[in-house]
Amino acid sequence: MKLAVIGKDVSQSLSPAMHTFLFSRFGAPCSYDAVSIAPERFAERAEEFFERYDAFNVTIPFKTDVIPFLKELRGDARVFGAVNTVLVKERAGYNTDGYGFLLMLENAGVEIEGKRVLVLGAGGAGRSCVKKLLDAGAVVSVYERFEERLQAVYREFGSFTPLKEIPIVPYDIVINCTGIGMHDTVGVSPVGRELLSLCDTTVDLIYVPARSKFLEIAQQEGKRTVNGDSMLFYQAYMADCIILGKTPDAAQAKAFYQSFREAQS
Ligand code: NAP
């Protein structure tokens, strides 16, 4: 199969390595391109991807831009209004981030039902995580600095506490869904030691660096820490199950992740 990831800058993306690995594990050889394009050129080039590939993944900032080119949104893509996987023949869009998020937590032994969870950031990823946490029975609070965005997510999903400021109170789990801690904010944590010392578990969706400042502080405080590396892999696993028409299996995904990591080190 001919596959690709399309994004603004995917030159350092782990997607080619992950998907090539997964396809070989599934016994289905593939080629996998990383296509970086300027945001203003996406619309004029979109049809080219439908001609050239059997399926493709979409990443920042094209997860919503691709929707007008599709006939149908399926599953979470319909709920989140964002797509990360496209089946070309059917022109169908899927979103596998939520699956990756839940499997990351499950395989790290993080239970969420009935837990008090603070989500930092209600952007694309934050929104998906909030929905999955609510569906799983967590008691969720969401901090987002952009008031309008916070209210929009609240109107959509409700049943959580919207926060304009972060109170220093205990949470079972704190999840960083902001980009703070990567790129030009490496070494910066979205919240301080005062809060993290009161919490049990910290989860950072960031995977580069592997140990963000947020996780570093939590680790120093003796807390359980989980980074976003396995989420990235599990969302890729789910995407490939969709592309190949396979039923996902959590134990298989975990075994693949372990052997992928071993092969990388
Ligand atoms: P996004 O839609 O751009 O949302 C980014 C969020 O971060 C927004 O809530 C934004 O707030 C907030 N933010 C950014 N800078 C901030 C600052 N200085 N202070 C306070 N809030 C700030 O991006 P996304 O797609 O949700 O991705 C968010 C993070 O998750 C990124 O680090 C991404 O790499 C990671 N991610 C990881 C995976 C994985 O598989 N591990 C999957 C998806 C995303 P405003 O609304 O105020 O700008």
Residues whose N, C-alpha, C, O or C-beta is under 5 A from the ligand:
A	BS01	NAP	G121 A122 G123 G124 A125 G126 R145 F146 R149 C177 T178 G179 I180 L205 I206 G228 D229 M231 L232
